[in-house]
Amino acid sequence: MIEFLNTYIVPFGFKLVLAIVILIVGFALAKGLSKALGKSNALSKADPNAQNLIVNLVKTAIRVLTILTAVMVLGVPQSSVIAVLGSCGLAIGLALQGGLSNIAAGLVIMICKPFHVGDFIISGDISGVVQEIGLFYTKILTADNLLQTVPNSTLSGATTTNLSAEEIRRVDFDLNVNYNTDIELARKVLLAVAQSNDLVLKDPESQVFIHQHGTSALGVKLRIWVKSSDYWTVYFDMWEDVKKAFDKFGIQIPYQHINVIVDKNEEE
């Protein structure tokens, strides 16, 4: 029994303890190095998307090397480790095709930079501010303060509108007025409403023009320009201000109504 313990158990126990120590130290090193790398001056000037990608890659690489080292310390032949890794890699690759496509899409987003952290984007039914771009998923905070985790392949494979890419945006208002409305009066009133709003830009100039002859109304379009950050504030304010101005100058907005005529002779 003593010979068995000295020959097999003690050496294996020593190797097992050493492997555990290697795992603990290696994972701690991966965590600490990734944090230090994220705060380093070398990455401080890089794009936030690239910073996150590099930190995750370094952390993953150190953990993989740590696991391989611990396995070899236990006495597993290197050829066997390579064979198992190859088989596992093939199986994982087939099982995680979606995950690999997300990684590839994440790299495309990092390189092409269609949007950055902090941008407000719209992609299909998804809209909100980009919080984080990871290897597999992108986190988006919606306007009603919900955090959505979206696969990178979904964003990469769809048309994405970046509302924060430009400093200014155009706001369009489609309005209806009666056919007997004085067009010049309506134009002056709408331009005056736009000019009275301090958030509306003077350059480019606001525009008002007739864009449709409807069945029961004349279509008038108002176009104004605002800073991207002021878009929704101006959008809601203008609808209210236009209604008040139309009421003040007697400009009627047509609406559907039903006239009911009662024939008293038929009732009798």
PyMOL commands that set and color helices and strands:
alter all, ss='L'
color gray80, all
select helices_A, chain A and resi 2-39+41-44+48-73+78-95+97-112+152-156+183-196+228-248+264-267
alter helices_A, ss='H'
color red, helices_A
select strands_A, chain A and resi 120-123+126-133+137-141+147-151+160-162+168-177+207-213+218-227
alter strands_A, ss='S'
color yellow, strands_A
deselect
rebuild
show_as cartoon
